[in-house]
Amino acid sequence: MAADDNTKSFKQREEAIAEVIRVQSERAALETKIAKEQFDIAKLAIKNDFIRRGQLEKFQALEEAGAIRSLKFLEDKKNADIIGIENLNKLTEASLGLTEAQAREQLQAEESNKIIAELKQDRLERDLDILIDGFDNQKTINERLIADERSTFDERQKLLDETTKLADESFRAHKDVLAELSAAGIDVNELLGLAPIELNKRIRELEQSEIIEGRTLEVVRERRTVLQDLVDVQKDLNEAKLASSQAIAEAEQSAEQDTSDLRTELLEKEAEQDETTLKRKKEIVKEIYENERDAIEDQADFDAEIARQTITDKEELAARLIEIETIKNNDIKRLEEDTQKEITDIQAAAQDERLEKGIETANTLIDLTSEAIDKAADEQEQALEESIARREEAVSRQQKRAEEGLENQLAFEKQKLAQQERERAELAEKRAKAEEAQALAQAFLNAFQARVKDDPNSAAAKALTDVVIAKALSETIAGAFAEGVEDFQGEGTGTSDSNLIRFSHGESVVTAKGTKENKGLVTAMNNGDVGSWFASNMMLTPLSKDNNYDSFGVLAQKIDSIEKAIKNRPTSQTNLDNMGNVIQSTYRNGIKNTVKYVNKPGII
């Protein structure tokens, strides 16, 4: 039969089974109808028996009570006596036939209902399988397309949204099939939220067939799996989006950083050019500062955005954002310090360059001036020497004439020769002064160049002070020390040798200890008053036998010779006041002569 032929389609089998059920049902109904008719014939014969006995009303009452159909009226012997044996047998047989026919029809109906229910269940299960398998297949295809990196993220997200919508529609269809299968009002949404043990317990409580219980579990598990798969796919897509966004952002950030670095490099090269002005160099430093500050802030914004995208824990995110802000602020502070230092260095380099150029110009000027002065002096000396040589020849000739008793101009020529020799001495003195002036100028430049490294603002004043003090010390050493000084107040201790002093041939040095123990003696020697000092000091006590003097007269003679050598020698003292001015004081014959060299800052 087609109903049992698995080669036929489900629909064909379903139609064949429906046809078999219809035929069997109709046959059972017809058999019941024939049995009913046979029972009605036998019942009519019984009725006639009751009528003949005048018992119609009793028959009607028994029939109405169902006693005729159930044969319970035979329990009353009187009723059985009314009916003939033949009619009674026929009624009994007809009643049993009707009961059997009705039983067969009922059995057929139940069998048909069972077949119909099974057929319906098979159809619903088939529909459920088709729904599940169909969706699973489509979901698998969509997941592959969603994972395809050749598609845009918008396209992949759109397909995922469509898959989610398809999953919801498929789940609703699953629920409809289960509802039709069970007819028990199963709430699958409620079952989705239950733990495995609680889920099994709840399904058992529904009192469904084993097949429906299994299909219900299948639908719940399928839904859970689909939901988790969709979550995983969305997560993967989000991570891919994030990775792509980060890659793009990193590329953009790297490009911006490269651009920033290139701009900084170009600005630095411009700043290194010789023709770049100081003003422009400062502008370049500020532009570099703004450029690098923007880069620092952009990097901080980028790091903060990445943190917001990747860190889900609020406390961890807050800590990371604080860390990023701290790093940014520290970098900006360090950048500001470096920028300020660079500006200071540029200004210092520019000032050094100006000073070097100024010093170079001054040195060149000094050299040119020296050359010009030396050249002029050489020419004058040469001319004067030639003139003196001629004048000496003239004197020699006049001297010869005078010796010969001839008329001569010897006195005139000697006078002229003496005049020219004085001119030569004056020229030598002028040249010495010029050379001294040049040396002082060169000394000032050297002192200024050394001082300017420590304090540019006061370098000129200090350099001038150095030169003036050096000149004063030179004059003091050449003059005052040459004429003697006692208890010199210089730097250091009595034996540190901290003061630079020039000595003349034949001069002596008295130690600090000797000066202290013989206070006033050196001064008396320098003033030519040793005899009075000796008379006032040394003669108060007897001379030691170890002395090399035989008598006071010998000692006095020695002292007088010393006194003559140092008599009327001037003394000089040089000091520096609190304004940086050099004060030079000279004492000669009790008269003090003071010269002040005023310090004027800003000279150069």
C-alpha angles and dihedrals in degrees: 000000000000090000090065096037108109089191089071123084120262090249092051091049091046091052092046092050091048089052092050091050090050093051093045091047092050091048092050090047091050092050089050090049092052091047089050091051091049089049091049090053092050090045090052090054089052090048090055089052089055091046092053089053091047092247101122094125091052090050091051091051092049091047091048090051091051091242092126092054093045093040089231090131087074089068085078106074090207091061091048091052090055093059124071119241094243094049090046091054092048092050091049093050092044092049092050090046091051092048091050092046091049090047091051090048090049091047090048090050092050092047090048091049090049091050090046091048092048090046090050091047090049090050093047092046089049090049090048091050090048091049094048096042093041093052093043091053093048091045091052091051092047092048090055091050091047090052091050105110091198089076122076120256090245090055092047092047091049091052090048090052089050090049090051090050090048090050091053092049091047091049092052089051090050090053092049091052091048091049090052092045098049104025084201100110097248111194102212092179088061091049091053091067096052127100116245096262093044090047094055091046093050093050091051089054090059089068095218129152119279090252093053091045089052093047091047091054089046092054092047093048092044090053092048091049092048093049092049091046091051090049090050092047091049090048091050091048091048091049090048090049090048093047090048092046090048091048091050091044091048090049091049091045090048091048091049090048091049089049090048092048091048092050090049090049092050091048092049091050090050089051090053093057113109093225093056110111125229090247091052091047090055090049090050092052090051091047090051089049092052091045094051093041089055089049091051092049092046090051091050091050090049093050091047092051092049089050092052090050098046107031116073099172109092097212093046090048092049091050091048093050090050090050091051092049091049092050090049093050092047092049092049091048091050090047091051091050092048091047093050090048091049091051089049090048091049091051091046092047091049091049091047089049091050091047092048091050090047092048090045090051091047092049090049090049091049091048092048091046091047091049091048093047093045091047092049092044092048090051092048092046092048092049091046093047091051090048091048090049090053090044090052090051088050091050089049091052093047090047089055091049090049091052089050090052093245127139109276146168096221096134092050093048092047089050091051091046091051090048092052091047089053088050089051091051091047090048090051090049092049090048091050091051091048090050089048090051090049091048091050091049091049090046090051092052091048092048092046092049090052095044098045092069091063102039120357093189096059099027096101094048093046092046090051089048090050092052094045092048091046091050091046092048090048091052091043093049092044092045116019097035090045087057094042137262132203128212096004109207105217137133127304131011133312091275104026095095089216097150125079108223131169120223131202127226111283097014123133136213125225116207121239089246092051091048091050094048093046100039112182097013096100090047091049090050092050091047093047091242101114094123094058091043090050092047091050098043118015099040092058089079130040118265116254117251087235091067116109093222118102095197145348090265093061091048092047090051091054092047093049091056090053091045092057091052096055103030117134094005112157123234125215134198128190125196138169118227125213091267093059093255118144114232115198117187124187124192119200124165091344094308119120120213116189127194123185121203105202118220111229112189121214096038111151 
